[in-house]
Amino acid sequence: MLGSNAWLMLAGAGLVLAGILIHRWTARYDLKDAAIESVWALALGRSTAENATALEAKLRDIQSQPTWAGKAAKTAGTAIRHVLAQIMGVVGLVFIVAGLALAAAGLFWR
């Protein structure tokens, strides 16, 4: 049978894991991270015609739409996903901090 300290540490580890998974999910839709990744790819010379940067890939995806309405819808969807990624990024950080606090409470609470 696990004591209350062990349950606090397990709950904290679960929250930290959930926060990390949320952070990984948000990185896929965050335009800020895509911009930073693109700058690094250009600075290190890894960007070629065959190997597009993250921003170039998103721009090509928008430009591949056949109509102006399709391009506008794709752009709006990208912007909405970016905003949601920013919000969920904060939620992920809160999960990580709360999980670390619970784990510390379980470890040090007597």
N, CA, C and O atoms as a GROMACS GRO file, in nm:
protein
  440
    1MET      N    1   0.083  -0.118   0.000
    1MET     CA    2   0.000   0.000   0.000
    1MET      C    3   0.088   0.125   0.000
    1MET      O    4   0.181   0.137   0.080
    2LEU      N    5   0.059   0.216  -0.089
    2LEU     CA    6   0.138   0.338  -0.098
    2LEU      C    7   0.085   0.442   0.001
    2LEU      O    8  -0.035   0.454   0.024
    3GLY      N    9   0.178   0.515   0.059
    3GLY     CA   10   0.141   0.622   0.152
    3GLY      C   11   0.104   0.748   0.075
    3GLY      O   12   0.113   0.755  -0.047
    4SER      N   13   0.063   0.848   0.152
    4SER     CA   14   0.020   0.974   0.088
    4SER      C   15   0.137   1.044   0.018
    4SER      O   16   0.118   1.111  -0.083
    5ASN      N   17   0.256   1.030   0.073
    5ASN     CA   18   0.372   1.093   0.009
    5ASN      C   19   0.399   1.032  -0.128
    5ASN      O   20   0.431   1.104  -0.223
    6ALA      N   21   0.387   0.901  -0.138
    6ALA     CA   22   0.410   0.835  -0.266
    6ALA      C   23   0.303   0.876  -0.368
    6ALA      O   24   0.333   0.895  -0.486
    7TRP      N   25   0.178   0.888  -0.322
    7TRP     CA   26   0.072   0.931  -0.414
    7TRP      C   27   0.093   1.074  -0.462
    7TRP      O   28   0.068   1.106  -0.578
    8LEU      N   29   0.140   1.161  -0.373
    8LEU     CA   30   0.171   1.298  -0.415
    8LEU      C   31   0.282   1.300  -0.520
    8LEU      O   32   0.274   1.374  -0.618
    9MET      N   33   0.384   1.219  -0.499
    9MET     CA   34   0.494   1.214  -0.595
    9MET      C   35   0.448   1.155  -0.728
    9MET      O   36   0.490   1.202  -0.834
   10LEU      N   37   0.362   1.052  -0.725
   10LEU     CA   38   0.309   0.995  -0.849
   10LEU      C   39   0.220   1.094  -0.923
   10LEU      O   40   0.227   1.106  -1.045
   11ALA      N   41   0.136   1.166  -0.849
   11ALA     CA   42   0.050   1.267  -0.911
   11ALA      C   43   0.136   1.378  -0.972
   11ALA      O   44   0.107   1.427  -1.081
   12GLY      N   45   0.241   1.417  -0.902
   12GLY     CA   46   0.330   1.520  -0.955
   12GLY      C   47   0.400   1.474  -1.081
   12GLY      O   48   0.413   1.550  -1.177
   13ALA      N   49   0.446   1.349  -1.081
   13ALA     CA   50   0.512   1.296  -1.201
   13ALA      C   51   0.414   1.289  -1.318
   13ALA      O   52   0.451   1.315  -1.432
   14GLY      N   53   0.288   1.253  -1.290
   14GLY     CA   54   0.186   1.250  -1.395
   14GLY      C   55   0.160   1.388  -1.453
   14GLY      O   56   0.147   1.402  -1.574
   15LEU      N   57   0.154   1.489  -1.366
   15LEU     CA   58   0.133   1.625  -1.416
   15LEU      C   59   0.252   1.674  -1.498
   15LEU      O   60   0.234   1.741  -1.600
   16VAL      N   61   0.372   1.642  -1.454
   16VAL     CA   62   0.491   1.681  -1.531
   16VAL      C   63   0.489   1.614  -1.668
   16VAL      O   64   0.518   1.678  -1.769
   17LEU      N   65   0.455   1.486  -1.672
   17LEU     CA   66   0.448   1.415  -1.800
   17LEU      C   67   0.341   1.476  -1.890
   17LEU      O   68   0.365   1.495  -2.010
   18ALA      N   69   0.224   1.507  -1.834
   18ALA     CA   70   0.118   1.570  -1.914
   18ALA      C   71   0.164   1.706  -1.967
   18ALA      O   72   0.137   1.740  -2.082
   19GLY      N   73   0.234   1.783  -1.885
   19GLY     CA   74   0.285   1.913  -1.928
   19GLY      C   75   0.386   1.902  -2.041
   19GLY      O   76   0.386   1.982  -2.135
   20ILE      N   77   0.473   1.802  -2.032
   20ILE     CA   78   0.573   1.781  -2.138
   20ILE      C   79   0.505   1.740  -2.268
   20ILE      O   80   0.542   1.787  -2.375
   21LEU      N   81   0.405   1.651  -2.258
   21LEU     CA   82   0.333   1.609  -2.379
   21LEU      C   83   0.257   1.725  -2.443
   21LEU      O   84   0.253   1.737  -2.565
   22ILE      N   85   0.197   1.811  -2.360
   22ILE     CA   86   0.129   1.930  -2.413
   22ILE      C   87   0.230   2.021  -2.482
   22ILE      O   88   0.203   2.074  -2.590
   23HIS      N   89   0.345   2.039  -2.421
   23HIS     CA   90   0.448   2.126  -2.480
   23HIS      C   91   0.495   2.072  -2.614
   23HIS      O   92   0.515   2.148  -2.708
   24ARG      N   93   0.512   1.941  -2.624
   24ARG     CA   94   0.553   1.881  -2.752
   24ARG      C   95   0.446   1.900  -2.859
   24ARG      O   96   0.479   1.926  -2.975
   25TRP      N   97   0.318   1.889  -2.820
   25TRP     CA   98   0.209   1.909  -2.915
   25TRP      C   99   0.204   2.053  -2.964
   25TRP      O  100   0.183   2.078  -3.082
   26THR      N  101   0.224   2.148  -2.872
   26THR     CA  102   0.213   2.289  -2.911
   26THR      C  103   0.328   2.332  -3.002
   26THR      O  104   0.311   2.424  -3.082
   27ALA      N  105   0.443   2.268  -2.991
   27ALA     CA  106   0.558   2.305  -3.073
   27ALA      C  107   0.529   2.286  -3.222
   27ALA      O  108   0.588   2.353  -3.306
   28ARG      N  109   0.440   2.196  -3.254
   28ARG     CA  110   0.406   2.168  -3.394
   28ARG      C  111   0.331   2.285  -3.459
   28ARG      O  112   0.342   2.306  -3.580
   29TYR      N  113   0.255   2.360  -3.380
   29TYR     CA  114   0.169   2.465  -3.434
   29TYR      C  115   0.216   2.606  -3.400
   29TYR      O  116   0.155   2.703  -3.445
   30ASP      N  117   0.321   2.620  -3.325
   30ASP     CA  118   0.370   2.750  -3.282
   30ASP      C  119   0.454   2.815  -3.391
   30ASP      O  120   0.558   2.762  -3.430
   31LEU      N  121   0.408   2.929  -3.442
   31LEU     CA  122   0.481   2.998  -3.549
   31LEU      C  123   0.610   3.061  -3.498
   31LEU      O  124   0.706   3.076  -3.574
   32LYS      N  125   0.612   3.097  -3.371
   32LYS     CA  126   0.734   3.154  -3.314
   32LYS      C  127   0.847   3.051  -3.316
   32LYS      O  128   0.960   3.084  -3.352
   33ASP      N  129   0.817   2.929  -3.277
   33ASP     CA  130   0.918   2.823  -3.281
   33ASP      C  131   0.960   2.793  -3.425
   33ASP      O  132   1.076   2.765  -3.452
   34ALA      N  133   0.863   2.799  -3.519
   34ALA     CA  134   0.895   2.775  -3.660
   34ALA      C  135   0.988   2.884  -3.712
   34ALA      O  136   1.079   2.857  -3.790
   35ALA      N  137   0.965   3.008  -3.669
   35ALA     CA  138   1.051   3.118  -3.712
   35ALA      C  139   1.193   3.102  -3.658
   35ALA      O  140   1.291   3.124  -3.731
   36ILE      N  141   1.205   3.064  -3.532
   36ILE     CA  142   1.337   3.044  -3.472
   36ILE      C  143   1.409   2.929  -3.542
   36ILE      O  144   1.528   2.939  -3.571
   37GLU      N  145   1.336   2.820  -3.567
   37GLU     CA  146   1.395   2.706  -3.637
   37GLU      C  147   1.440   2.744  -3.778
   37GLU      O  148   1.545   2.698  -3.824
   38SER      N  149   1.362   2.827  -3.846
   38SER     CA  150   1.398   2.871  -3.981
   38SER      C  151   1.523   2.958  -3.981
   38SER      O  152   1.609   2.945  -4.068
   39VAL      N  153   1.534   3.047  -3.883
   39VAL     CA  154   1.652   3.133  -3.873
   39VAL      C  155   1.776   3.048  -3.850
   39VAL      O  156   1.880   3.073  -3.911
   40TRP      N  157   1.767   2.948  -3.763
   40TRP     CA  158   1.882   2.861  -3.738
   40TRP      C  159   1.918   2.780  -3.862
   40TRP      O  160   2.036   2.762  -3.891
   41ALA      N  161   1.817   2.733  -3.934
   41ALA     CA  162   1.846   2.657  -4.056
   41ALA      C  163   1.917   2.744  -4.159
   41ALA      O  164   2.009   2.698  -4.226
   42LEU      N  165   1.874   2.870  -4.171
   42LEU     CA  166   1.939   2.961  -4.265
   42LEU      C  167   2.080   2.996  -4.218
   42LEU      O  168   2.173   3.003  -4.299
   43ALA      N  169   2.096   3.019  -4.088
   43ALA     CA  170   2.227   3.057  -4.036
   43ALA      C  171   2.329   2.944  -4.050
   43ALA      O  172   2.447   2.969  -4.074
   44LEU      N  173   2.283   2.821  -4.035
   44LEU     CA  174   2.374   2.708  -4.044
   44LEU      C  175   2.386   2.652  -4.185
   44LEU      O  176   2.460   2.556  -4.207
   45GLY      N  177   2.314   2.712  -4.280
   45GLY     CA  178   2.324   2.669  -4.418
   45GLY      C  179   2.254   2.538  -4.449
   45GLY      O  180   2.291   2.470  -4.545
   46ARG      N  181   2.154   2.502  -4.371
   46ARG     CA  182   2.082   2.377  -4.393
   46ARG      C  183   1.960   2.394  -4.482
   46ARG      O  184   1.892   2.295  -4.512
   47SER      N  185   1.931   2.514  -4.526
   47SER     CA  186   1.814   2.538  -4.609
   47SER      C  187   1.852   2.526  -4.756
   47SER      O  188   1.938   2.599  -4.805
   48THR      N  189   1.787   2.434  -4.826
   48THR     CA  190   1.807   2.417  -4.970
   48THR      C  191   1.670   2.415  -5.037
   48THR      O  192   1.567   2.422  -4.969
   49ALA      N  193   1.669   2.405  -5.167
   49ALA     CA  194   1.542   2.400  -5.240
   49ALA      C  195   1.464   2.273  -5.203
   49ALA      O  196   1.341   2.276  -5.198
   50GLU      N  197   1.534   2.163  -5.179
   50GLU     CA  198   1.468   2.038  -5.143
   50GLU      C  199   1.436   2.031  -4.994
   50GLU      O  200   1.341   1.963  -4.955
   51ASN      N  201   1.513   2.100  -4.912
   51ASN     CA  202   1.497   2.097  -4.767
   51ASN      C  203   1.447   2.233  -4.720
   51ASN      O  204   1.526   2.320  -4.682
   52ALA      N  205   1.316   2.251  -4.722
   52ALA     CA  206   1.257   2.380  -4.685
   52ALA      C  207   1.260   2.400  -4.533
   52ALA      O  208   1.255   2.304  -4.457
   53THR      N  209   1.268   2.527  -4.492
   53THR     CA  210   1.260   2.558  -4.349
   53THR      C  211   1.115   2.542  -4.305
   53THR      O  212   1.026   2.523  -4.387
   54ALA      N  213   1.094   2.552  -4.175
   54ALA     CA  214   0.959   2.532  -4.120
   54ALA      C  215   0.862   2.638  -4.172
   54ALA      O  216   0.748   2.607  -4.205
   55LEU      N  217   0.907   2.763  -4.177
   55LEU     CA  218   0.819   2.869  -4.228
   55LEU      C  219   0.792   2.853  -4.377
   55LEU      O  220   0.680   2.878  -4.423
   56GLU      N  221   0.893   2.814  -4.453
   56GLU     CA  222   0.872   2.791  -4.596
   56GLU      C  223   0.773   2.677  -4.620
   56GLU      O  224   0.693   2.683  -4.713
   57ALA      N  225   0.778   2.575  -4.537
   57ALA     CA  226   0.684   2.463  -4.551
   57ALA      C  227   0.542   2.509  -4.523
   57ALA      O  228   0.449   2.471  -4.594
   58LYS      N  229   0.524   2.592  -4.420
   58LYS     CA  230   0.390   2.644  -4.391
   58LYS      C  231   0.341   2.735  -4.503
   58LYS      O  232   0.223   2.731  -4.539
   59LEU      N  233   0.430   2.818  -4.557
   59LEU     CA  234   0.393   2.907  -4.667
   59LEU      C  235   0.358   2.828  -4.792
   59LEU      O  236   0.263   2.862  -4.862
   60ARG      N  237   0.434   2.725  -4.822
   60ARG     CA  238   0.403   2.641  -4.939
   60ARG      C  239   0.268   2.570  -4.923
   60ARG      O  240   0.194   2.553  -5.019
   61ASP      N  241   0.238   2.530  -4.799
   61ASP     CA  242   0.110   2.466  -4.773
   61ASP      C  243  -0.006   2.563  -4.800
   61ASP      O  244  -0.108   2.524  -4.856
   62ILE      N  245   0.012   2.688  -4.760
   62ILE     CA  246  -0.091   2.789  -4.787
   62ILE      C  247  -0.100   2.818  -4.936
   62ILE      O  248  -0.210   2.827  -4.990
   63GLN      N  249   0.014   2.832  -5.002
   63GLN     CA  250   0.015   2.865  -5.146
   63GLN      C  251  -0.035   2.750  -5.232
   63GLN      O  252  -0.071   2.771  -5.348
   64SER      N  253  -0.038   2.629  -5.179
   64SER     CA  254  -0.084   2.516  -5.259
   64SER      C  255  -0.236   2.512  -5.275
   64SER      O  256  -0.288   2.436  -5.355
   65GLN      N  257  -0.305   2.595  -5.199
   65GLN     CA  258  -0.450   2.599  -5.211
   65GLN      C  259  -0.488   2.662  -5.345
   65GLN      O  260  -0.427   2.762  -5.384
   66PRO      N  261  -0.586   2.607  -5.416
   66PRO     CA  262  -0.615   2.654  -5.552
   66PRO      C  263  -0.689   2.788  -5.559
   66PRO      O  264  -0.677   2.858  -5.659
   67THR      N  265  -0.764   2.824  -5.456
   67THR     CA  266  -0.843   2.948  -5.463
   67THR      C  267  -0.799   3.045  -5.355
   67THR      O  268  -0.730   3.008  -5.259
   68TRP      N  269  -0.839   3.170  -5.373
   68TRP     CA  270  -0.810   3.271  -5.272
   68TRP      C  271  -0.883   3.240  -5.142
   68TRP      O  272  -0.829   3.263  -5.033
   69ALA      N  273  -1.004   3.190  -5.153
   69ALA     CA  274  -1.079   3.153  -5.033
   69ALA      C  275  -1.009   3.038  -4.959
   69ALA      O  276  -1.004   3.038  -4.836
   70GLY      N  277  -0.956   2.944  -5.033
   70GLY     CA  278  -0.882   2.834  -4.970
   70GLY      C  279  -0.756   2.883  -4.902
   70GLY      O  280  -0.722   2.836  -4.793
   71LYS      N  281  -0.687   2.977  -4.965
   71LYS     CA  282  -0.566   3.034  -4.904
   71LYS      C  283  -0.601   3.111  -4.777
   71LYS      O  284  -0.531   3.102  -4.677
   72ALA      N  285  -0.712   3.187  -4.783
   72ALA     CA  286  -0.754   3.263  -4.665
   72ALA      C  287  -0.795   3.170  -4.552
   72ALA      O  288  -0.762   3.195  -4.436
   73ALA      N  289  -0.866   3.063  -4.585
   73ALA     CA  290  -0.907   2.967  -4.482
   73ALA      C  291  -0.786   2.897  -4.421
   73ALA      O  292  -0.781   2.877  -4.300
   74LYS      N  293  -0.690   2.861  -4.503
   74LYS     CA  294  -0.568   2.794  -4.454
   74LYS      C  295  -0.488   2.890  -4.365
   74LYS      O  296  -0.435   2.849  -4.262
   75THR      N  297  -0.479   3.016  -4.405
   75THR     CA  298  -0.408   3.116  -4.325
   75THR      C  299  -0.478   3.138  -4.192
   75THR      O  300  -0.412   3.145  -4.088
   76ALA      N  301  -0.610   3.149  -4.194
   76ALA     CA  302  -0.686   3.167  -4.070
   76ALA      C  303  -0.669   3.046  -3.979
   76ALA      O  304  -0.653   3.061  -3.858
   77GLY      N  305  -0.674   2.927  -4.036
   77GLY     CA  306  -0.655   2.806  -3.956
   77GLY      C  307  -0.517   2.802  -3.892
   77GLY      O  308  -0.503   2.761  -3.777
   78THR      N  309  -0.416   2.844  -3.967
   78THR     CA  310  -0.279   2.847  -3.914
   78THR      C  311  -0.270   2.947  -3.799
   78THR      O  312  -0.206   2.920  -3.697
   79ALA      N  313  -0.333   3.063  -3.815
   79ALA     CA  314  -0.330   3.166  -3.710
   79ALA      C  315  -0.404   3.119  -3.585
   79ALA      O  316  -0.358   3.141  -3.474
   80ILE      N  317  -0.518   3.054  -3.604
   80ILE     CA  318  -0.596   3.005  -3.490
   80ILE      C  319  -0.519   2.896  -3.416
   80ILE      O  320  -0.516   2.895  -3.293
   81ARG      N  321  -0.456   2.805  -3.490
   81ARG     CA  322  -0.376   2.701  -3.426
   81ARG      C  323  -0.257   2.761  -3.350
   81ARG      O  324  -0.218   2.710  -3.245
   82HIS      N  325  -0.200   2.869  -3.403
   82HIS     CA  326  -0.089   2.935  -3.335
   82HIS      C  327  -0.136   2.993  -3.201
   82HIS      O  328  -0.069   2.977  -3.099
   83VAL      N  329  -0.252   3.060  -3.202
   83VAL     CA  330  -0.304   3.119  -3.078
   83VAL      C  331  -0.336   3.010  -2.976
   83VAL      O  332  -0.303   3.023  -2.858
   84LEU      N  333  -0.401   2.902  -3.022
   84LEU     CA  334  -0.430   2.790  -2.931
   84LEU      C  335  -0.302   2.727  -2.877
   84LEU      O  336  -0.297   2.686  -2.761
   85ALA      N  337  -0.198   2.720  -2.961
   85ALA     CA  338  -0.070   2.664  -2.916
   85ALA      C  339  -0.008   2.752  -2.808
   85ALA      O  340   0.052   2.701  -2.714
   86GLN      N  341  -0.022   2.883  -2.821
   86GLN     CA  342   0.031   2.973  -2.719
   86GLN      C  343  -0.041   2.953  -2.586
   86GLN      O  344   0.022   2.948  -2.481
   87ILE      N  345  -0.174   2.940  -2.592
   87ILE     CA  346  -0.252   2.920  -2.470
   87ILE      C  347  -0.218   2.785  -2.407
   87ILE      O  348  -0.196   2.776  -2.286
   88MET      N  349  -0.214   2.681  -2.488
   88MET     CA  350  -0.184   2.548  -2.435
   88MET      C  351  -0.039   2.538  -2.386
   88MET      O  352  -0.010   2.459  -2.297
   89GLY      N  353   0.050   2.618  -2.443
   89GLY     CA  354   0.188   2.622  -2.393
   89GLY      C  355   0.193   2.671  -2.250
   89GLY      O  356   0.269   2.618  -2.168
   90VAL      N  357   0.113   2.772  -2.219
   90VAL     CA  358   0.106   2.822  -2.081
   90VAL      C  359   0.045   2.716  -1.990
   90VAL      O  360   0.092   2.695  -1.878
   91VAL      N  361  -0.060   2.648  -2.037
   91VAL     CA  362  -0.121   2.540  -1.959
   91VAL      C  363  -0.019   2.430  -1.932
   91VAL      O  364  -0.012   2.378  -1.820
   92GLY      N  365   0.060   2.395  -2.031
   92GLY     CA  366   0.164   2.293  -2.012
   92GLY      C  367   0.266   2.335  -1.908
   92GLY      O  368   0.307   2.253  -1.826
   93LEU      N  369   0.307   2.461  -1.911
   93LEU     CA  370   0.402   2.509  -1.810
   93LEU      C  371   0.342   2.506  -1.671
   93LEU      O  372   0.411   2.473  -1.574
   94VAL      N  373   0.213   2.541  -1.659
   94VAL     CA  374   0.146   2.536  -1.529
   94VAL      C  375   0.141   2.392  -1.479
   94VAL      O  376   0.164   2.366  -1.361
   95PHE      N  377   0.112   2.297  -1.568
   95PHE     CA  378   0.112   2.156  -1.530
   95PHE      C  379   0.249   2.113  -1.479
   95PHE      O  380   0.259   2.044  -1.378
   96ILE      N  381   0.354   2.154  -1.548
   96ILE     CA  382   0.489   2.115  -1.508
   96ILE      C  383   0.524   2.173  -1.371
   96ILE      O  384   0.578   2.101  -1.286
   97VAL      N  385   0.494   2.300  -1.349
   97VAL     CA  386   0.526   2.363  -1.220
   97VAL      C  387   0.443   2.301  -1.108
   97VAL      O  388   0.496   2.273  -1.000
   98ALA      N  389   0.314   2.278  -1.133
   98ALA     CA  390   0.229   2.216  -1.032
   98ALA      C  391   0.276   2.073  -1.003
   98ALA      O  392   0.277   2.030  -0.887
   99GLY      N  393   0.315   2.000  -1.106
   99GLY     CA  394   0.365   1.864  -1.085
   99GLY      C  395   0.493   1.862  -1.004
   99GLY      O  396   0.511   1.777  -0.917
  100LEU      N  397   0.583   1.955  -1.032
  100LEU     CA  398   0.707   1.962  -0.955
  100LEU      C  399   0.678   1.999  -0.810
  100LEU      O  400   0.742   1.947  -0.719
  101ALA      N  401   0.581   2.089  -0.788
  101ALA     CA  402   0.544   2.126  -0.651
  101ALA      C  403   0.484   2.007  -0.577
  101ALA      O  404   0.516   1.985  -0.460
  102LEU      N  405   0.396   1.930  -0.644
  102LEU     CA  406   0.339   1.812  -0.580
  102LEU      C  407   0.446   1.708  -0.548
  102LEU      O  408   0.446   1.650  -0.440
  103ALA      N  409   0.536   1.685  -0.641
  103ALA     CA  410   0.643   1.588  -0.618
  103ALA      C  411   0.733   1.633  -0.502
  103ALA      O  412   0.774   1.551  -0.420
  104ALA      N  413   0.763   1.762  -0.496
  104ALA     CA  414   0.845   1.813  -0.385
  104ALA      C  415   0.770   1.801  -0.253
  104ALA      O  416   0.830   1.767  -0.151
  105ALA      N  417   0.639   1.828  -0.254
  105ALA     CA  418   0.560   1.811  -0.133
  105ALA      C  419   0.560   1.667  -0.087
  105ALA      O  420   0.571   1.638   0.032
  106GLY      N  421   0.546   1.576  -0.181
  106GLY     CA  422   0.549   1.434  -0.145
  106GLY      C  423   0.684   1.389  -0.094
  106GLY      O  424   0.692   1.300  -0.009
  107LEU      N  425   0.789   1.450  -0.143
  107LEU     CA  426   0.924   1.412  -0.102
  107LEU      C  427   0.961   1.469   0.034
  107LEU      O  428   1.023   1.400   0.116
  108PHE      N  429   0.924   1.596   0.059
  108PHE     CA  430   0.972   1.664   0.180
  108PHE      C  431   0.869   1.674   0.291
  108PHE      O  432   0.905   1.708   0.403
  109TRP      N  433   0.744   1.646   0.264
  109TRP     CA  434   0.639   1.662   0.365
  109TRP      C  435   0.644   1.545   0.463
  109TRP      O  436   0.644   1.429   0.422
  110ARG      N  437   0.647   1.575   0.588
  110ARG     CA  438   0.653   1.471   0.693
  110ARG      C  439   0.530   1.480   0.780
  110ARG      O  440   0.515   1.402   0.874
   0.00000   0.00000   0.00000
